[in-house]
Amino acid sequence: MSDFLDKVKSGANKMLDEVAKAAKTASQKTNNAVTQTKLSYSVHETEGKIKAVYAEMGKKIYDACKAGGEAPEFAESVEKIDKMYEEIAELKTKIAELKESVQCEQCGEYAKAGSKFCPKCGAALTTIAEDLAAEFVENVVPEVAVETEEAAEEAAESAKEVNDTDEPAKRVVTIKAKKPAQEEE
């Protein structure tokens, strides 16, 4: 029986050794994976820093070219960047329209509808309602005034015709809408 127990003990020891080896291998592989991940992150982070320096360098070249610096080899790139800036401005305008935002007349930044002041520069903002009211006064009121005046003239002509037929005359009231005085800026 002792022989049997020795064999079981020996088999258990071998199994334990194998489990220990497997655990050691797994631990080593895990440590390698963690180290590789950390190193990969460091590489990615450093590449990001390099891209930032390239971007800064490119921005300086772009600014120099825009300021009249001579760099014909960059003229095409500067033109492409200018077109992209224009595209961004158009896209921002469309987004602002969808959000019913107000654009600051001072700095061009967009603010939420109903904002009294620009969040970037602090300038006072006009609201959409104020803009619509000003547009209404500027475009619609004079048009309505002309139409009203024409209608009054037609009514006066009709009244004259009625007077010629011995019927009692009717009073015609002419209403003229006046454009409010523009505020001095």
C-alpha positions in Angstrom: 0.0 0.0 0.0 2.9 2.3 0.7 3.9 1.7 -2.9 0.5 2.9 -4.1 0.7 6.0 -1.8 4.1 6.8 -3.1 2.9 6.6 -6.7 -0.1 8.8 -5.9 2.2 11.2 -4.0 4.7 11.2 -6.9 1.9 11.8 -9.4 0.4 14.6 -7.3 3.9 16.3 -7.1 4.3 16.0 -10.9 0.9 17.5 -11.4 1.7 20.3 -8.9 4.9 21.0 -10.8 3.0 21.2 -14.1 0.4 23.5 -12.6 3.1 25.7 -11.1 4.9 25.8 -14.5 1.6 26.7 -16.3 0.9 29.4 -13.7 4.4 30.8 -14.1 4.1 30.8 -17.9 0.6 32.4 -17.7 1.9 35.0 -15.3 4.9 35.8 -17.5 2.7 36.1 -20.6 0.3 38.4 -18.8 3.2 40.5 -17.6 4.5 40.6 -21.2 1.1 41.6 -22.5 0.8 44.4 -19.9 4.3 45.6 -20.7 3.6 45.5 -24.4 0.4 47.5 -23.9 2.2 50.1 -21.8 5.0 50.4 -24.4 2.4 50.6 -27.3 0.6 53.4 -25.4 3.9 55.2 -24.9 4.7 54.9 -28.7 1.2 56.2 -29.6 1.5 59.0 -27.1 4.9 60.0 -28.4 3.6 59.9 -32.0 0.7 62.2 -31.0 3.2 64.6 -29.6 5.2 64.5 -32.8 2.0 65.2 -34.8 1.2 68.2 -32.5 4.7 69.6 -33.2 4.2 69.0 -37.0 0.8 70.7 -36.8 2.4 73.7 -34.9 5.2 73.9 -37.5 2.6 73.7 -40.3 0.5 76.4 -38.7 3.5 78.7 -38.5 4.3 78.1 -42.2 0.6 78.6 -43.1 0.5 81.9 -41.1 3.8 83.1 -42.7 2.4 82.3 -46.2 -0.8 84.2 -45.4 1.1 87.2 -44.2 2.9 87.4 -47.5 5.9 85.2 -46.9 7.3 83.7 -50.0 7.0 80.0 -50.0 5.6 79.0 -53.5 6.0 75.3 -52.6 3.3 75.7 -50.0 0.9 77.9 -52.0 -1.3 74.9 -53.1 -1.5 73.6 -49.5 -2.4 77.1 -48.2 -5.2 77.3 -50.8 -6.5 73.9 -49.8 -6.5 74.9 -46.1 -8.4 78.2 -46.9 -11.1 76.2 -48.8 -11.4 73.8 -45.8 -11.8 76.8 -43.5 -14.5 78.2 -45.8 -16.2 74.7 -45.7 -16.0 74.7 -41.9 -17.6 78.1 -41.7 -20.5 77.0 -44.0 -21.0 73.9 -42.0 -21.0 75.9 -38.7 -23.6 78.3 -40.3 -25.9 75.4 -41.2 -25.5 73.9 -37.7 -26.3 77.3 -36.2 -29.4 77.7 -38.4 -30.6 74.3 -37.3 -30.0 75.2 -33.6 -31.5 78.6 -34.2 -28.3 80.1 -32.9 -27.3 83.7 -33.0 -23.9 84.8 -34.5 -21.9 87.5 -32.7 -21.3 90.4 -35.0 -18.0 91.2 -33.1 -16.1 87.8 -33.2 -18.3 85.5 -35.4 -18.8 82.9 -32.6 -22.3 81.3 -32.3 -24.4 81.5 -29.2 -27.5 79.8 -28.0 -30.8 81.3 -29.1 -32.0 83.8 -26.5 -28.5 84.6 -25.3 -28.0 88.2 -24.4 -24.2 88.2 -24.7 -21.5 86.4 -26.7 -19.9 83.6 -24.6 -16.5 84.3 -26.3 -16.1 88.0 -26.4 -19.0 89.3 -24.2 -20.6 91.5 -26.9 -24.3 92.2 -26.7 -26.3 89.9 -29.1 -29.5 90.6 -31.0 -32.1 87.9 -30.7 -33.8 86.2 -33.6 -37.0 88.0 -32.7 -35.3 91.3 -32.9 -33.7 90.4 -36.2 -37.1 89.3 -37.6 -38.8 92.4 -36.2 -36.2 94.6 -37.9 -36.6 92.7 -41.2 -40.4 93.0 -40.9 -40.2 96.8 -40.3 -37.7 97.2 -43.1 -39.3 95.0 -45.8 -43.0 94.3 -45.0 -44.3 97.5 -43.4 -43.4 99.8 -46.4 -44.9 97.3 -48.8 -48.1 97.1 -46.8 -48.2 100.9 -46.6 -48.0 101.2 -50.4 -50.7 98.5 -50.8 -52.9 100.3 -48.2 -52.4 103.6 -50.0 -53.4 102.1 -53.3 -56.5 100.5 -51.8 -57.5 103.8 -50.3 -57.1 105.5 -53.7 -59.3 102.9 -55.3 -61.8 103.4 -52.6 -61.8 107.1 -53.2 -62.3 106.6 -56.9 -65.2 104.3 -56.1 -66.7 106.8 -53.8 -66.4 109.5 -56.4 -68.3 107.3 -58.8 -70.9 106.7 -56.2 -71.2 110.4 -55.7 -71.8 110.9 -59.4 -74.8 108.7 -59.2 -76.6 110.8 -56.5 -75.9 108.2 -53.8 -74.6 109.4 -50.4 -70.8 109.7 -50.3 -68.9 107.5 -48.0 -65.9 108.6 -46.0 -62.6 107.0 -47.0 -59.9 106.8 -44.4 -56.3 106.6 -45.6 -53.9 104.7 -43.3 -50.2 105.2 -43.8 -47.7 103.1 -42.0 -44.6 104.9 -41.2 -41.3 103.3 -40.9 -39.8 103.9 -37.4 -36.8 106.1 -37.2 -33.6 104.0 -37.3 -31.6 104.0 -34.1 -28.3 105.8 -34.3 -25.4 103.5 -33.9 
